[in-house]
Amino acid sequence: MPVSRTLPSDDARALLDLTVDLADRELRPRVSADEKAARFPRDVFATLGRSGLLGLPYPEEFGGGAQTYEVYLQVVEELAAAWLAVGLGVSVHTLSAFPVASFGTDQQKQEFLPGMVGGELLGAYCLSETVSGSDAAALVTSAVRAGDDYRIRGTKAWVTHGGVADYYNVFLRTGGSGAGGISTVLVDAATPGITPQPPEHKMGMSSSPTSQIVFDDAVVSTSRLLGEEGQGFRIALAALDGGRLGIAACAVGLAQAALDYAVAYAQERKQFGQAILDFQGLSFMLTDMATQVAAARALYLDAARRRDAGQPYGPQAAMAKLFATDMVMRVTIDAVQVLGGAGYVEDHPAERWMREAKVLQIVEGTNQVQRLVIARSLSGRRAATSGPRLSHST
């Protein structure tokens, strides 16, 4: 069903119309084939970059779109409704530009941001390791100074765009133990000593490569340090607040697609002489699905408006991510149920959507971690101060 949107300007409306048109022309016709072939659609990201959709929340002076998060997230939602791997890829790329945009020097911004936000480069974000998922402050990948360079050693895990990205934001240890010893370094993917591992074989989103990245004495200039040494964990936390909203928007887009498909099927499918939509038990199921989708959208937009207004929004981002991703799991399961046997076969996209939905409860911090963040905000504590740390799986 059509989504009623309130947008802040005619330019924002035109941007969203462009996104819908691109999704219909460039994404929906090929998503099924590319997912089955595990084929990464790099050309799609190039098209999105040329259309100005890869740097929406960043300043115009560096080639960005200077859009609010309220607008940017609705673009992500529309892309995810057509192809989750693309919507999530835009969210991850936007996240990868955040450390330079928010913590880089003027020189770093001038040098790196235009390529990032203009779509010439595709980014990735390396925080998680096999030994440090939710406990991100326990990471062990290290950078040892050697004159004006760092020598990086270690392995990063669950890296979205691993092996296809042009650059990596790497969170690594430059000092002692704990959060205070972590720094952020921007690394070119072509740097000698960096070896992407084969992509993981996943339940869903096969077209989006996720892999480990091995750093074996990779030499990177200290001029690539973002912020100060020891500031990396703070950068990670700030980035993840915005990243969670991207995942929430992806979840809403995927759920909207599943809802629309289920409603259309229920209108056409007839049993006992009438459309199955006319049976109260099934119509109530669809009603609950629609209500949950609308509630999740309202929640992420509220958090986005807080961010745009310069207000604290971390707990609201966690709430949006938690609610929206739990919601999309329920909605896609129910969509399969509405289709019955047809929902369980690959002839219909419902089974793929259900498989894809699961990962959204895991990336950008598991939903159990989101509950921890929210619970601590109720007592006025910051989740980064003690106890289990925040995870990142993109």
N, C-alpha and C positions, 0 to 999 in steps of 0.2 A: 504494500500500500504506500502511497506517496508520503514522504516525510515532511512535515511542516517545520520549516526552519526560520528562525529569527536571526537575521544577519545585520551587522552594524552599518553597512554601506552598500551602494550599488556596485562598487568595485568588488566587494566580497561576494556578492551574488553572482557577478560575472565569473569570478574565479571558481566558484562552486559549479556553475554551469559548465565551464571548461572541463572541470574534473569529471563530471558525469559523462560528458561527451567522450572524453578520452577513455574512460572506463568501458563505455559501450563499444567503442571502435577498436581499441587496442588491447584490452584485457580480457573481457568475457569471451571473445571468440577463440582464444587460445589457451585459457587457463587449464582446462582439463587435459589437453594433450601435453602441455609442458610439465604439469604435475606428474603425469604418468611416466614421462621420460626423464624426470628429475633434471630438467633443463633450466638453468638460471637465465632469466630474461634480462640480460644486461642492456639490450637495446631498448627495453621499456624504460629503464632508469635514465638512459640517455634522452629519450623522448620527454620524460617528466622534467629532466633538467632543462632542456631547451624551452619547455613550457613554463618554467619558473616555479615548479612545484617541489624542488628539493631544498630550498632555502627560505621557506615562507616566513618563519618567525625571526629572521635575522635582518640586520640593517641594510637599507638600500645602498649605502655607500660602498658596501662590499659585494653588491650584486644580489642581495637577498630581497625578499618580498615585503619586509616591514609589516607583516600581518600579525594580528593578535593571536594568542593561543586559541581563543574561542573559534577563530576562523580556520587556523591551521589544523586543528583536531577534527573539524568537520570534513576537511579535505581528506585526511587520513581515513576517516570512517567510510567515505564514499569509495576510496580505493580498496579498502579491506573488504567491502561488500562485494566487489567484483573479483578480487584476488587477494587473499589474506597475505600471502608471501610478499606481495608488492606493498600493501599498506604497512605491514610490519617493517619491511625494508626501508620505507621512507622514514618511519619512526626511528629506526636504528641509525640511519644516516644523519638525521637531525640531531640525535643524541651525540653522535660522533663529532659534530661540529661545535658542540656546546663548550668543551674545555677551552678551545681557542677563543671562541667568541666572548666567554665570560671571565677567563683567567689569563688569557694570553697578553703579551705586551703589544703595544701599538705596532711594532715592527712585525711581530708574528701574525697579527690580524691582517695587516696589509699583504703579507707574503702568502698566507695559507687560506684565509677565508674565501676569497673570490673563487678559487677552484672548488672549494667544498660546497658553497651555497649556489654556485652557478651550474652545477651538474657535471663539470668536467671530471671530477673525482668522486669515487664512492668510498665511504668510510666504514670502519668497524670499531668495536669497543671491547677491549680485552681486560676484564676484571676477574671473572671466575677462574678457578683452577680446580683440578681434581680433588685437592685437599682442602679447598676453601670455597664453598658455595655460599650458603647463608652466612657463614663466618668469614666474610670477605677480608676482615682485618688480619686474618691468619695467612694471607697469601705469602708465597716464598720466592716467586720470581724476583731476581735481584738485578740491580744496575750498579756496577762498581766503577768509580771514576778512574780514568786513565788519561791524565792531562786534561785536554779540552773535550774529551769524549766519555761516554758511558759504554761499558761492555755488559750487555744484557744476556742473562742466562735464566732459563726456566721454560715452563710450558703453560700456556693459557688454554682453557677449555671452553666449550660451548660458545664459540665465537660465530655469531651470525655474519655472513659474508666472508667467512674465513676462506682464504685462497682466491677470492675474486675481488677483494677490496684493494684500493690503491694506497690506503694508509690505515694505521692502527693507533688508537689511543691505548697506551699500555700502562696499566697500574702496576707498579713494581716497588720493591723495597730498596731504598737508598740509605736507610738508617737502621735504627734498632727495631725491636719487636713491637707489635701492636700497631694501632692506627697511625700513631705519630711518625712512624718510619716509612710511610708510603708516599710515593711521588707519582706524577703523571708525565709521561714522555710521548711525544708525537713521533711515530716511526713510519718511514716509507716502506711499503710492502716489498719493494725490490731490494731492500737492504740485504747484503750478503750475511748469511748466518740465520736467516729466517726461513723456516720450512713449514708450510701448511701441511697438515696431515690429510688423508682422504676424508671426504665428508662422512658424517655420521649417517647411518641408516635409520630414519626416523619414522614414527607413526604417521606423521602428516607433514605438510609443507615441504615436500621433496624438492621443489624447485628452488628453495632457499637453502644454500649450502651452510651447514653448521659443522665446524671442525676445530680440532686443536691446532694451536700455532706454537711451534717449537723455536725458541731463541737459543742459539748456540754461539756464544761470543759475538753477537750482533753488535757492531760498533755504530753508535749514534752520537752525534754532537750534543754537548750539554746545552747548546742554544735551542734544542728541541724540548727542553724542560718547560712545562706549562705551569704557571704559578711558581711557588717556591718549593724547595725540597721539604718534604714532610707535610705538604698541603694536599696530597693526592686523595686522601680519604674524604676530606671535605669536598673536593671536586666531585668525587664519585657520588656522594650523598646528594649534592645539589643537582647533578645530572639526572639521577634516578627519580627524583620527584617529578621532573618533567617527563621522563621516559615512561613512568607509570601511567600518566595521562594518555600517552600515545597508545599504550597497550589497551587501556580502557576503551579508547575510540575504536581500535581494531576489533575488540570484542563486540561492541555495539554494531559495527558494520556487518560482521559475520552473522550475528544474531538476526539483524534485519533481513539479510539475504535469505536465511533459513525460514524466517517467518513468512516473508513474501511468497516463497516457493510453496510452503505448506498450505497457505491460504488459497493460492491458485489451484493447487492440486485438489484441495477439498471442495472447491467450487465445481470442478470438472468431473471428479470421480463420483459415480452413482452406485448406490447400493439400496436394495429394497425400494426401488423406484424413485429415489430422490438423491440429491447431492449430499455427500456425507457431511458437508458443512452445516446442513440443517439439523443434524442430530445434536442435541444439547450437550451431551458428554464431550463430543469433539469440539463443538464451538466454544465451550467453556475453556478447554485446553488452549485453543488459539487465543482466546481472550486473555488468559493469564500470560501467555507468551508476549503478546503485544504490550501488556502493562509493564512487564519486566523490562522490555527493551526501552520503552519510554522513560521509565524510572532511571535506568542506567545512563541513558543519554543526558537526562537532567542533572545527574550527579557529576558526570565528568565536565559538563559545561559550567556548572557552578564552581568547580575547582579551577577551571581555566580562567573564569572571570576574576577569581581571587588573584590568580597569578598575574593577570593583565593589570590589575589595580595595584600591584605591588604589595599585596597582603600575604601573610604566611598561608601556605596552602598544602604543606607536606602531609598532614593527617587527612585532609580532604582528597589528595591524590591517592593515598593508600586506600581510602574508603571506595573511591571510584574504581580503582583497579580491582579490589577485592570483590565488590558487588558485581561489576560488569563481567568479570571473567567467570565467576560462579554462575552468573545468569546465562552466559552464552553456552556453558556446558549443559545446563538444563534445557535451554531452548532448542539446541541442535539435537539433543536426545529426543525431545518431544516432536521435533520435525520428522525424524525418522519414524517415530511411532504413528504420526498422522498418515504417512505414506504407506505404512504397513510393510509388506514384503518388498514393495518397490523401493522403499527407503533403504533397504539393506544391500541393494545391488548397485554396481557402478554406473548403470544407465542413468541414474539420477545423482545430482551432486550432494544430496543430503548426507550420505555416508562419509564423504570426504570432509564436509563441514564438521561433522561430529568428531572425526579424528583430529582435525586441525584445532578445534576448540580447546582441547586438553592442554596444549602447550601454553596457552595464555594464562593458565592458573599457576604456571611455573616461572616464566621469564619475568625479568625485572623485580625479582624477589618473590618467593613462593607466597601463596595466600596465607599460609600460617605466619610468615614473617610480617605480612601486611597487618594481620590481627595484633601482632606484637607492637608494631608502630602505632596503631590506633589506640591500643590499651595504654601505652606509655604516654600518649598525648593527653589522655584523660586525666592523668595525674601530673601533667606539666613536665614530663621528662622527655628527653630526646633519645630516640632508639639507639643512637650511635654511642651513647655514653658508657654503657656497660652491657654485659650479657651478650646474647646472640646477635650477630651482625647482619647487615642487609646483604642479600644475594643479588647476583646479576647473571643472567644466562643468555644474553644476546651479545 
